[in-house]
């Protein structure tokens, strides 16, 4: 009898312990919980710590941090009929555990997001040229894809935070065509820059020549003015000196003429009565 009572008590204790364990759960700071009862969602718990629930309820734990989703070699045909293979990654989070818990499991949820991503990649990038895809417009296109994905993924209780292209590759023949096109474009730009540089250089040289001509003309005019003033002063002084002693002035002018004209190897044939030789013939004192 005692053995049966002890066994019954042990069973009761075990049942109570199991019941208590099933009613207690712990939520960490990186988790959020969806409570369901008989498969029907009844509430969400996001506060970290120890929590209690009914034995009939089930706690489904989900990560509340940002999650990653990657796809590789998504085939895109652009508006200009170019084939591009892109690798894309998505940052997303679960914002409604109740809606998210309606999906059978996490892998199926990820597959649903990949399907939404693939569809929106084609619908957005397929309307753009390859040049737009490789230009600064890509950020705006990624934002458009993110917004469209959010509209489609809202029903699953998730939010798309960011969409980025990790890598975009072209077939070899397309890459060569793009390379040649870029090369020609760079050569065209280089020719334009050289032509602009030559035109600017010619303009600078012409301006410098004009400035030099103006400066030289100004300098010659100034030199002529100074020379004219000097000649005028010289003439005035000479005239004043001639008035003081005309005879000595005539003698001095003749001496200067002899110095400039006659030299050691100079032969001059003149008449003895030439006015030029009067000071040699009669002497300076006699001619005064």
Secondary structure, DSSP 4 states (H G I P E B T S, - for coil): -HHHHHHHHHHHHHHHHHHHHHHEEEE-TTEEEEEEETTEEEEEE-S-EEEE--TTEEEEEEE-S-EEEEEEEEEEE-TTS-EEEEEEEEEEEES-HHHHTTSS-HHHHHHHHHHHHHHHHHHHHTTS-HHHHTSTTHHHHHHHHHHHHHHHHGGGTEEEEEEEEEEEEE-HHHHHHHHHHHHHHHHHHHHHHHHHHHHHHHHHHHHHHHHHHHHHHHHHHHHHHHHHHHHHHHHHHHHHHHHH-HHHHHHHHHHHHHHHH--TT------TT-GGGHHHHT-HHHH-
